[in-house]
């Protein structure tokens, strides 16, 4: 079935992951009993990302092949036993803590329950028949506290792992240092044995494992935790394809003081150099900022708040979803090993870039230019670029548009609609390899009601409105859309050198001995030799990309 197992490390990674899984669920064709119309053929092989299971009562389930890690309080209102019966309290305590005394004589202190969002309450009312799916669009989504507030998907209980020794947003004991993450991995495995009990549940049932898709926060303790987890994974799967997205935003990593900025830089250096070593392709992804988006002409169709994780994570999730879409198609499937092998054809360029365009501007008088300042492709990985930058290899995916829809742009020329599409995609710089991939599919990118309502000037299909378009605006001026055409580009380019150079400059004069939080004598600590080696690795990687 060519399965893909997803690993999510950190709170921002789970913001992105929640949007990702909501979108996967939106692909499902639910055929109701008695429906006369035949269900549309599935273009996506859902078995790649989902697994069939069975509850204790014999009820069949279909849940993501995913492991989701977060701090205590990070899961919000999610009920991990929504589909599966919860273990009795006594058994639960004995399993978790191996108690040698009688639990019935224990005094239990329970934390205040996390209140459900209005959106979650509406979904529950739908299950009870008290509300309709059509009413979801009217539910308030302006105040999002955590990713569970808009999550639509049921997960297997073993999908969710809590790092119980750290509390979300704790000022007393923050989870903000690489070495804390490595120590937390040791402690978590000692206490819960998640690798054997959780990870193996999802991997050992796979018939033809394609590989692993990893989303990880990289500026805090989660970087160290992810590195330790992938080191363990590589012992069992040394040749598996692993694509890792290293996520960061302005809320991750502190920068108020010189010491905090140095700590964040050391965190990123240690995480990047290790994850690029452990991954088949490591893709640093920075949440889009207002400065990044302002030159893009297509932003007239999106009201974007770069300070809102609910918004930024949605934008990132579209690129991650689209990048590996060819690996999940029922027809014309491209296996992860083949795709990533083509991107890293030199075997030394293990750091890639991700660009995405949401929505792809379609429906106007002319097609957009895919290069230049007005390109709909927003680079989420590079810190800079210039005209001398080159492309080693790339995989471009345009989805949500049928070839015949390009006929209007072929009118008056001697080109066919197919040739118009190819000409537009071929306008991107040509890679040095012969393995460039440019895929166009009519498969729509669904927009579930959990998605931010930040589109404007679009039809229900996500196309740019014209004078002939029917009205499609809410009271606040946003457009209610069901799907959108999008474009993404996963590439290996020399623009990566700018990120490597910037990171190298920020850590080259740092004396690790003056940052005691990385204490080498503690569990998970980092010694000066390891840090110096990481700085050398940055320089070596810079030389590879500085061609």
N, C-alpha and C positions, 0 to 999 in steps of 0.2 A: 504493500500500500504506500510505500515511500513516505514513511512517517517523519514528521519534524517535531522535536520536543523543544518547548520554549521555557527559558529560565528568566525570571525577573528579579533583580536585586535592587531594592530601594524604593522610596516613596514616589519620586518623580518617575522612575521606571514603571511603577504601577499606575500612575496617572496615564502614561502613554499606553500601557498594556490594557487598561480598561477600555479605552477607545478602540484599540486594536481588536479585542474580543467582541465588543459590541458590534463592530462592523462585520466580523465573521458570522455572527448570529444573524445579521440582517441579510446575509446571502441565502439563508435557508428558504426553501420553497415548502411552505406548510400546506399540505393538501388535506382539506377537511372532508370527512365522510359525507358522501352525497354530492360532492362537487362534480358538475358535469364537464367543466373544462379540464382538459388534460394539463397537468403541471408542466411548466416550461422546463426544458432539459437543463440539468445542472452543468454549468461550465467549470465549476470549481470542485475539486476532489476534497470534500470536507474531512475525509478520513486521514488526511495528512496531518491535520492539526487537532482532530478530535478523536476520542476513543469511546467505544461502547463498554458500558459497565453494568453492574447489577447490584441493586440494594439488597439488604438483608431480607426484605420481604418479596424479593423476586421481581422487582420492577426494573425494567431496562432503562439505562440512562445514557446520555451522550454528552460528554464533558471534555473540556480542553486538555490536551497533553501539555500541562503547564505546571511549573513549580514557582510559587510566588512568595517572596520573602519580604517582610516588613517588620518594623519595630512594634513594640507593645503600644496599642492604640492606633496603629496605622491602618488596620483593616476596617475601622469604623463600625458600621452597622451590619456588616456581612455576617450571615449565619452559615457557617461552614457545614452544618448538618441539615440544610434545607431539604436536600434530596435524600440524604442518608440518615438513618436513625442514630442519634447521639448515644454514646456509651453511658451506662449508669454512672452516677457521680462517684460512687465508691471505686468502681473499676477505673474510671478516669484518673482519680488521684493516685491510685496504685500504679497505673501505667506511667504517669508523668513523674512521680516522685519515689516510687518503690518504697512505700511507707511500711514500717515494721510495727506501727501501732494501730489501734482500732480507729479508722476514720470517723466512725459514728460519734466518737468522743471529742472530735476536733471542733473548734469554733471557727466558722468560716466568715471571712470578710470579703464582700463582693463589691467590685467597682461599679460606679454608676453607669448604667447602660447608655451607649451612644445613641442619641436620638436619630431616627430615620429622617431622611430628606423628604420633601414633598413629592419628589419624583419617585422615590422608593415606595412611599405610601400609596401612590397611584398605581404602581405596578402590582402591589399586593392586592389592592382593591379590584384590579382586573381579574386576578386569579379567583377572587371570591365572587365575581360577577357583579360587583358594585360600581364598576367603572368600565369605560370602553377604551380600546386602543386609539380611537380617533381623538380622545381627550388628552392624550399625552402631550401634544404640542402646546396645550394651554397651561401646562404645569410650570411653575416658576423654577428657573435654573440659573438665576443670576448669582446666587450665593452658594458656592461649592466649597465645602470645607475639606473634603478628602475624596479620593477616587471612588470609594464605595458609594458616594452620594448619587452617582450616575451610572453605576455598573448595572448591566442587564443580564449578566450571564451567571449560571450556576456552575460552581467548580466542585471537583471531588474534594472531600475533606483533607486528603493528604496533599492537595495542591498548595495549601496555605500553611506557611511556617512562620511563626513569630519568634523574633529574637527577644526573649522575655526579660533579659537583664538590662535592656535599654528602653527608655520611654520616649515616645514621639515629642519633639520640641522641648526636651528637657534642658534647662539651663544649668542644672546642677551636674548632670552627667551626659553631656552631648556626645553623639556618635559622629564625630567630625574629624577623625584621624585614621589614616590608612592602617596603622598598626592596631588600632582598636578593632577594626574589621577582621583582621587576621586572628586576633585573640578571640573574638566573638565566634568565629567559625569553629575553633577548637572547642570552645565551651558548648556551643550548640550541638556539635556532633557527639560530645561526651554525654550531654543531657538527653538528646532526642534521637540521635543516630539517623538524621534525616537522609543521609546519602543512601544508606541501605534500606531504610524503611519507606522513604518517599520517592527518591530519585529512581531507584531500581524498579519500583512499581510501574513507572511510565516507560522505561527503556527496555526492560526485559520482555515486555509483551509485544514489542515491535517486530514485524516480519522483515521489513526492508527499511531500516532506519536511514533516512537521507542525511540527517545531521541535527545540529542544535542552533536555535536562534536565541541570542542572549541580549537582554536589555539591562544595563547596569548604570547606576549613578556612579560618577567617577571622581568627584571632588571632596568626598568625605569618607567615612568608614566603610561604606559599601564597596568602594574600590578594592580595599584589602580583602573583604569577604568574598567578592567575586573572583579575585585572583586565586585565593585558597580553594574555592570550589572548583574552578576550572583545572587547577593542578591535580585535584583528586580525580576529576573527570578524565583527564588525559592519561591517567594510569590505566584506566579501563578501555578508553577509546582513543588510542594514540593517533589513529589515521582518520578519525571522523571529521566531517566538515563542520566547522564552528564559525558562525557569523555573529560578531559581537558589536552592538551599538553602545558606545560609551556616551552616556547622556549627561548634560550639564545645563544649568541655567543660573540666573542671578540670585536665586534663593538658596542655592547649594554652595557651601563653602563660604566662610566669612572673610570680609576684606576691610573691616573698619580700622585695623591696626597693621603695622608692618609685620608683626609676628603672625597674625591671622592670614595675611596675604602669602607669607612664606609657607605656612602650613598647607594652605590650599594648593600652592604650586608644587610642593613636595608630594602631596597626595596625587595630583594629576600625573606627575612624572613617573612615580612608582606604578601607578595603575596602567598608564598608557604603554610603558615599556614592557610590562608583564603581560597585559592582555593582548598586545600585538604579537607577542611570542607564543601565546597559548591558543590564539585564534587563527583560523585559516584566512579570515579577513576581519580587521578591526576598523570600525567606522566611528570616529568621533562625531557626535551630533550636538550642536549647541542650539538651545531654544532661540527662535528668531526674535530679534529686537526691532524696535521701531526704526532704528537707523538702517538695519539690514533690509527692511521692507520698503522704505520710502522711495527708492528709485524705481521700484517695480511698477510699471504702468497698469498691470492687472489688479493691483490692490484696490482699485475702485470698486471691486466686487466683494470686498471683505472688510468688515469692521472688526479689526483685530486689536485685542488688548495684550500687549507683550508682557505685562506684569501679572497676568492671570494664567496660572498653570493649567487650568481647565481649557484655555484657548491654545496655549503653546503646545501642550501635549497632543491635542487633537491634530494640529498641523503636522507635527512630527510623525504621528501614527499613520497618516496617509502615505508618507514616503516609505516607511518601514513595511506597511502592508503591500504597497505596489512593487517594491524592490524585488521581493521573492515570489511575487505572484506567478511567474512562469513555472516555478517549482511545484505549484499547487493546481495547475490547470489539468483538466481531464484529457484534453487533446493537445498535442504539441508540447508536452511536458519537457522542461529543461531541468535536469537533476541539479541539486545544490553543488555537488562535487564538480560537475561540468561548468556551471556558471562561475563559481569562484575560482576554479582552475584557469578559466579563460581570463578572468580579471587579474589574477596573480600569476600570469604566465612566466614571469621571471623568477618566481619562487622567493623573492626577497622583498617584494612590494606588498607587505601584509597590512598596510594602512590605506583605507579607501576614503571616498567622499560620497555623501548623499545629498542630492538636490531634488526638490519637489516643487510642483506647481499645483496649487489648489485655489480656485478651480482653473483648469486649462481654459483659457479664454477662447470660446468658440461661438460662432453665430454672427460675428460682426462682418464688416465689408471685406476684410482680408484676414489671413491667418497670421498669427504672431511670429516674430522672429525669435528663434530659440537661442540666439547669441546676443551679446550686448547688454546694455543697462536695462532695456525693456523686456528682457527674456522672462517668460513665466517661470523658469527654473530658478528657484532660490537655493543657493548653496548653503547647506546647514553645517558644513564641516570645515571649509577653508577660512582662514583668518584674513587672507589677502589674495590678490591675483594680479598678474600683469600679462602683457601681450606675448611674453616669451614662454609662458607656461604651456606645457604640452600634456597630451593625453596618452597614457600607456594603453589603457583599455577601458571599455565602458559597456554597460547594459542599460538600455533605455526602454521604458515601458510606457506606452500611451494607451489609455483605456477609456471606455465609456462612449466611444464613437464608432458607428458603422462606416465602412468605406464609402458606401453610397452617399453618406451625408456630406462628403467633400465634393460632390458633383457640382455644386454652385461655384466652387473655386476653380473648377476645371473648365467651366463654360467660357467660350471664346478662345480657348487654347486648343492645342492638339494633344493635350495630356488627358489620360484617364484619371478618375478619382484615386485609384491606387497609386499612380505615378505622382500625384499631388502630395499624398501622404508621405511617400518615400522621399520626395525632394525636400520636404520640410524637415524630416528626421535626419536626412543626410547633410543638412546645413550645419549640424554640430561638428566640431573638430573631429577629424578621423584619428583613431587610436593607432599606436605603433604596431599593435598586434593584428593578426587576421581574425581575431576572435570577437570583434565588436558585435554586440547583439542589439537589435532594434525591433521591438515587438509591439504590434498594434492589435488590440483586441476590442471587440464591441462590449465586453463584459462591463457593466456599469459599476461605479463605486457607490454603494448605497450610503445614504445619509440617515442614520437612525435618529429618533427623536431625542436621544441622549446627547447628540452632537451639539456643539455651541451654535446658537442662532446668530451667526455673525456674517451671513451672506446678504448681499444686496444687489439689486439690478440684474437678477437672474430669473429664468423661467423655472418651472417645477423640475425640469430635467437638468438644471444647472447650466444652461446656455445663456449667453448674454442677451438681454432683452433688446428688442427692436420696436419700431413704431407699430408693427403688426402683432406683437406679443400680447397675450391676454394679461390683465392685471394679476400680479402675484406678490402682494406686499402685506405684511402684518401691520398692525396699528403703529408699531415702532419703526416702520420703514424697512425692516429686514425681509428677505425673501424666504418663503417656505419651499424648500426643495427636497425631493425624494432621492436624488442621485446627482452625481457631478462627474464630468470628465476630468481626469487628472493625468499628470505626466510625472515620471520620476527618472532619475539617472543615478545609478550606482557606478562609480568610476574609480580608477586609480590614475591620479594626475600629479604633476609636479607642484600643484598648489599646496599640497600637504607640507612642503618645505617651510612655508611661512608659519604654520602652526608649530612645527618642530623648532624652528629658529626662535620664535617668541618664547616658547616654553624653556628652551635651553638657556636663553638670556636671563630668564627670571630665576633660575635655580643655580647658575654657575658659581655665584659668590655666597651661597647659603652654607653656613656652618651647622651641620646637623646636631652637633653637640649643644648648640644654643637653643634647640627645640626639644626639651626633655620629654615631651609627649610621645616621641618616637623611640623612647628608651630601649636600647638593644638588649638590656638584661631582663626585660619583661616578656611574657608570652606574646608572640606576634611582633615584637620590636624590630626595629630596622637599625643595622649598624652602619658605620660610615663607609665601609667597603661596598656594601650593597647599594648605598646611595650613589657613591662615585661610579659604580658600574652602570647604574641607570642613567647618569649624566653622560657617560661615554656612549651608551646605546643611542641616546638622542642625537648625538653628533654623527654617529654611524648612519642612522636612518636619514638624517639631513643630507648626507653625501649621496645616498641612494636616490633621493628625490630631487636633488639639485643638479639636474642635467640641462 
